[in-house]
Every structure is written in structure tokens, then in C-alpha cells.
Amino acid sequence: MNKTLITSLLLAAGLTVGSSMALAGDQENKAQDIAVTDKALAISALNNMSEYLSSLDTFTLQGDANIDEVLANGQKVQLSRSVLIKADPPSRLWAKTSSMYSDQEFFFDGKTFTMSTPDLGYYASFDAPATIGEVIVKAKDKFNVELPLSDLFLWRDNLDAADGIDEAIIVGVDQINGISCNQFAFREKDVDWQIWIQRGDTPLPLKLVITSKEEKSQPQYAVVLKWNTASALSDQSYTFTPADGDHKINFEIAEATK
């Protein structure tokens, strides 16, 4: 093979490799641009939903939840729970969770927060801050008590910023109970989560799935939501009244705050 031909082949090979590398670089840059755009659009949709939630005066919310519980042997079992919430933001809330094993009720009337187990006859209270979002934070941070569907109120009060989101993508269009939704998926340090947001002028969250990454089995919490934003709720009491025989106990202060 003559020198000229060898040189030509080497140049051709170099050009081919160089072109492939340039193409790969372009594809990587495009993928990064798409990821950045998807994240911006997903977070924008989340902010739009939060803004809409903050515009609601009163509402009733029903949720059907499935919760993974990890047994001592590592096996996951799925438990069902229903949630009913009646809210008059920013400072009044009643909620109830029900399962085959127990019921819990939560009361917040603007001054006092109370959690009760009516089937067992016990309740506990603390002096509450002014808003539902602040109550959620105090209950979690000081007493390790989580209110049902608390993320919705944190989003509403802008107390759960998007700073913790590492990645976000647009999954696509889906339907929840016959209602058209946009589906988004988010990644954070300890959890992956998905949300389905109603399309159109009423961007309500209709489904939420949270996957914990702190455990090897990655248990999930999934809930489908039904909203009534026309509720007057004039007959709803947000103040807890103990029944005869109920026993008051004290919240146990969370270990981290001792």
C-alpha cells in the first residue's frame, strides 16, 4: 500500500472519528438542554399548582391511599387507608384517616391543634401557630407527627420549596378518574415522587406517588385524590371536644429536639 493511500486512509479515519465525537457531543448537549427544559417546565407546573391551591377558600378532599410497610424479614405488604380533609385555610383544618386497624382525627381551630384516636379514647393537644402549614411543620419537627397529605398544604403556603429537587421530567398525559392530567416525576436525595396535575384552568393534584430511597426495598405511598372546591363547610367544627371517658395524654417530644 503506497504512502499516499495510507495517508488518505488515516485522514479519513481521523475525520470519521472526529465527526463521531462531535456528533456525540452535540447529542449530549441536546440531552442536557432537554433535561434542563423539562425540569424548568415541571417546576413551573408545580408552582402553578401551588398558586392555584393558595387561591382556594374552602375545600373538601377525599383520598384513597395504598402504603407499603416493610416487615422485619424485608418483605413488603401493602396497606390501605382512606383520608378525608375539610379545610378553611389558612387557619382551620379537620382531617380523618381510617384503616382496618384504627382511626385518627386531627383538629386545628387557629389556636389549638389536637390529634385523637376516637376508637381508643386518647387525645393530645398543643398550642398552635397561626397557619396550617406552620402547624404541619411544628407537629413534624417537634413531635414527629405527620398530618395526612401535608405536602398539599406546604405547597399551598410555599413552605416546601423546590430547592431540594435534583431532577424533574415530564412523563406525559394521563387520566385519573376520567380527568385529563399532566404527569411529572421528580427526584430528590431521599425520595423519588410523581404527581398528576389536572390540565386546564384548575390545576389540582389528583394523584401522588412517593418512593422512599432510604430503605433497600424502596416502599411506596400512593394516593388518588377527589376534590370539592365548592364546599361551604359552615357546619364543620374545627375545635376538638372530648367525649365522655376520653383521656388526655401529652405529645412525646421528638428525639432530635431534646
Order of alpha helices (4+ residues) and beta strands (2+ residues): alpha-beta-beta-beta-beta-beta-beta-alpha-alpha-beta-beta-beta-beta-beta-beta
